[in-house]
Amino acid sequence: MFSAPSAIVEAKAVEFYYTGEETSASPALSGINLAVKQGEYVALIGPNGSGKTTLLKLFNALLTPYTGEVMVEGISTDCEEEISQIRRMCGMIFQNPDNQLVATTVEEDIAFGLENLALPSKIIRQRVDDVARLLGLEGLLRQPPHLLSGGEKQRVAIAGVLAMEPRCILMDEPTSMLDPAGRREVNATVRDLNNNQGLAVIHVTHFPEEAAAADRVVVLSEGRIVGQGPPEEILTDLEMIHKLGLQGPAAVELAAMLREDGYPLAPQLLYSRELVDSICSLERKS
């Protein structure tokens, strides 16, 4: 019986330079070792220029390593004949959905990648209907994408990727251009796909609250992984977070200020609800 690789995607001792920078003392990525398993939700955080988007592009075979190896379902991204298969297995969602929407209606956009695979029309119709139903887009199939809200556009972009039946979704700050309602909409959609469809998710984000929802947070700085672990461990390490010029989740930042004022709050408080409960517990004891 076939045994699937333990990791959906894996970087092994990866180093990457952009063209013309091979002699630079600071590669875009250096010494990257990272494996993401099926069904895992990983958040990538770090300052601008730390290599987060570059790493996503390596997983999607848009780029290939200068040294080291990137594997997707056991297939090296150096295998040119396998690139289309790799990109179907690792679908990418970009920052601006307008750059990913290419057709005149939502259903045509969802079907675009499938038509490029020359699949039978019956299969295309079924997949479009299935992902539209899954993402709550049934009523928008005949709509032009440019008339949709930002959150709806990003869900259409996700639907187009999902129709290709990927094993992993790569997201490059997909909510950075959305309002809070749109961010909640997209994040809830992706988390649902992760929980109920078993899709691996690798999510580049500048929003600490989004990173807090991941199973694991990986921190990049100057092209290297400088920390990784559960959100409650990484995102409450404000010394490291602030050193990189980042902010922790609001609840973590507030808890730190309250501790400085003498409140003996529990360690590693990550969520607002936990902070409120901890404060209420102190009040009851006083």
C-alpha positions in Angstrom: 0.0 0.0 0.0 1.2 3.5 -0.8 2.5 5.5 2.2 2.1 9.3 1.9 5.0 11.4 2.9 4.9 12.7 6.5 5.0 16.3 5.3 2.9 17.9 2.7 5.6 20.5 2.0 9.2 20.5 3.3 12.2 22.8 3.0 15.6 21.2 3.6 18.6 23.4 4.2 17.2 25.9 1.7 19.2 29.0 0.7 17.9 31.4 -1.9 19.3 34.5 -3.6 17.4 36.6 -6.1 19.1 37.0 -9.5 22.2 39.2 -9.4 22.5 38.9 -5.6 24.4 35.6 -5.4 27.5 37.3 -4.0 25.5 39.2 -1.4 26.4 38.5 2.2 22.7 38.4 3.0 20.6 35.8 1.0 16.9 36.2 0.9 16.6 32.9 2.8 19.3 30.9 4.5 19.4 27.6 6.4 15.6 27.1 6.1 14.4 23.7 7.5 10.6 23.5 7.8 8.1 20.8 7.3 4.3 21.2 7.4 2.1 18.2 7.8 -1.3 17.5 6.4 -4.1 19.4 8.3 -1.6 21.7 10.0 -2.2 25.5 10.1 1.1 27.4 10.2 1.4 31.2 10.5 4.6 32.9 9.1 5.4 36.2 10.8 8.3 38.5 10.6 9.3 42.1 9.6 9.2 43.2 6.0 11.9 41.7 3.9 12.4 38.7 6.3 11.7 36.2 3.5 8.1 35.1 4.2 6.7 35.6 0.7 9.9 34.2 -0.8 9.4 31.0 1.2 5.7 30.7 0.0 6.9 31.1 -3.6 9.4 28.3 -3.1 6.6 26.0 -1.8 4.6 26.8 -4.9 7.5 26.3 -7.3 7.3 29.9 -8.5 10.9 30.0 -7.3 13.5 27.2 -6.8 16.2 27.0 -4.2 19.8 28.2 -4.9 20.9 25.3 -2.6 18.9 22.8 -0.6 15.6 21.2 -1.6 11.9 21.9 -1.4 9.6 18.9 -1.5 5.8 18.9 -2.1 4.2 15.6 -1.4 7.6 14.0 -1.9 8.2 15.7 -5.3 11.2 18.1 -5.7 10.2 21.5 -7.0 13.3 21.2 -9.2 11.4 18.6 -11.4 10.2 20.9 -14.2 7.8 18.3 -15.5 6.0 18.1 -12.2 5.6 21.9 -11.6 2.0 22.0 -12.8 1.1 19.1 -10.4 3.0 20.9 -7.5 1.0 24.1 -8.1 -2.2 22.1 -8.1 -1.3 20.5 -4.7 -0.1 23.8 -3.2 -2.6 26.5 -4.3 -1.6 30.1 -3.6 -3.8 33.0 -2.5 -2.3 36.4 -3.1 -2.6 39.7 -1.2 -4.8 41.4 -3.8 -7.7 39.2 -5.1 -8.0 41.5 -8.1 -4.7 40.1 -9.4 -6.1 36.6 -9.2 -9.5 37.1 -10.8 -9.4 36.8 -14.6 -12.9 36.0 -15.9 -16.1 37.9 -16.4 -18.3 36.0 -13.9 -17.6 34.2 -10.6 -18.4 30.8 -12.0 -16.1 31.3 -15.0 -13.3 32.4 -12.6 -13.7 29.3 -10.4 -13.6 27.1 -13.6 -10.6 28.8 -15.2 -7.9 26.5 -13.8 -10.0 23.4 -14.5 -10.6 24.4 -18.1 -6.8 24.8 -18.5 -6.5 21.2 -17.4 -9.0 20.2 -20.2 -11.2 18.4 -17.8 -14.6 17.2 -19.0 -17.3 19.8 -18.7 -19.4 17.6 -16.4 -16.6 17.4 -13.9 -15.9 21.1 -14.1 -19.6 21.9 -13.5 -19.6 19.6 -10.5 -16.5 21.0 -8.9 -17.6 24.6 -9.5 -21.0 23.9 -7.8 -19.3 22.0 -5.0 -16.9 24.7 -4.0 -19.5 27.5 -4.5 -21.7 25.7 -2.1 -18.8 25.1 0.4 -17.8 28.8 0.4 -21.3 30.2 0.3 -21.0 31.6 -3.3 -24.0 29.9 -4.9 -25.9 33.2 -5.2 -22.9 35.0 -6.8 -22.0 32.7 -9.6 -23.4 34.9 -12.4 -22.0 38.1 -10.8 -19.0 39.9 -12.3 -16.1 39.6 -9.8 -15.4 43.4 -9.9 -18.8 44.1 -8.3 -18.1 42.0 -5.2 -16.9 43.1 -1.8 -13.2 42.5 -0.9 -14.1 39.6 1.3 -16.3 38.0 -1.4 -13.5 38.5 -4.0 -11.0 36.7 -1.8 -13.5 33.9 -1.3 -13.8 33.6 -5.1 -10.0 33.4 -5.3 -10.0 30.7 -2.7 -12.7 28.8 -4.6 -10.7 28.9 -7.8 -7.7 27.3 -5.9 -10.0 24.9 -4.0 -11.5 23.6 -7.3 -8.1 22.3 -8.2 -8.3 20.0 -5.2 -5.1 21.1 -3.4 -3.6 19.5 -0.4 -2.2 22.8 0.9 -3.2 26.5 0.7 -0.5 29.1 0.7 -1.7 32.6 1.7 0.3 35.7 1.3 -1.4 38.3 3.5 -4.8 37.7 2.0 -6.6 40.0 4.4 -4.3 43.0 4.4 -6.4 44.9 2.0 -9.8 44.1 3.7 -11.8 45.8 6.3 -12.3 44.0 9.7 -15.5 42.3 8.5 -13.8 41.1 5.3 -10.9 39.8 7.4 -13.2 37.8 9.7 -15.0 36.4 6.7 -11.9 35.1 4.9 -10.2 33.9 8.1 -13.3 31.9 9.1 -13.5 30.4 5.6 -9.9 29.2 5.7 -10.1 27.9 9.2 -13.2 26.0 8.3 -11.4 24.4 5.3 -8.5 23.5 7.6 -10.7 22.0 10.3 -13.3 20.2 8.1 -11.4 19.5 4.9 -8.0 18.6 6.4 -6.2 21.1 4.2 -2.8 22.3 5.3 -2.5 26.1 5.5 0.6 28.3 5.5 -0.4 31.8 6.2 1.8 34.9 5.9 0.3 37.6 8.1 1.1 40.9 9.8 -2.0 40.6 12.1 -1.0 38.9 15.4 -4.6 37.9 16.1 -4.5 35.9 12.8 -1.3 34.2 13.8 -2.8 33.4 17.2 -5.4 31.2 15.5 -2.7 28.9 13.9 -1.5 25.6 15.3 2.2 26.8 15.0 3.8 30.1 14.5 7.1 30.4 12.6 9.1 33.6 13.0 11.5 34.8 10.2 14.1 37.5 10.4 16.7 38.4 7.8 16.0 35.2 5.9 16.3 32.8 8.8 13.9 31.1 11.1 14.5 32.6 14.6 11.6 31.0 16.4 8.7 28.6 16.1 6.2 26.9 18.4 2.6 27.1 19.6 1.0 30.6 19.4 0.8 30.8 23.2 4.6 30.4 23.4 5.7 32.5 20.5 3.2 35.4 20.6 3.6 36.0 24.3 7.4 36.3 24.0 7.1 40.1 23.7 10.9 40.5 24.2 11.5 38.7 20.9 8.5 40.1 19.1 9.3 43.7 20.0 13.0 43.2 19.1 11.9 42.4 15.6 9.7 45.5 15.4 6.5 43.6 15.6 3.5 43.8 18.0 1.9 41.0 20.0 -1.9 40.4 20.1 -3.8 43.2 21.9 -4.5 40.9 24.9 -0.9 40.0 25.3 0.3 43.6 25.1 -2.4 44.7 27.6 -1.6 41.8 30.0 2.1 42.9 29.9 1.2 46.5 30.9 -1.1 45.3 33.7 1.7 43.1 35.1 4.0 46.1 35.1 1.3 47.8 37.2 1.4 45.0 39.7 -1.4 42.7 38.5 -0.2 39.1 39.1 -1.8 37.8 35.9 -1.3 34.2 34.7 1.5 33.8 32.2 1.0 33.2 28.4 -2.4 34.9 28.2 -3.1 35.0 24.5 -6.8 35.8 24.0 -9.0 38.6 25.2 -11.3 36.1 26.9 -8.4 34.6 28.9 -7.3 38.0 30.0 -10.8 39.0 31.1 -11.2 35.7 33.0 -7.8 36.2 34.7 -8.7 39.8 35.8 -12.1 38.7 37.1 -10.4 35.9 39.1 -8.1 38.4 40.7 -11.1 40.7 41.6 -12.9 37.9 43.2 -9.9 37.0 45.4 -9.4 40.7 46.5 
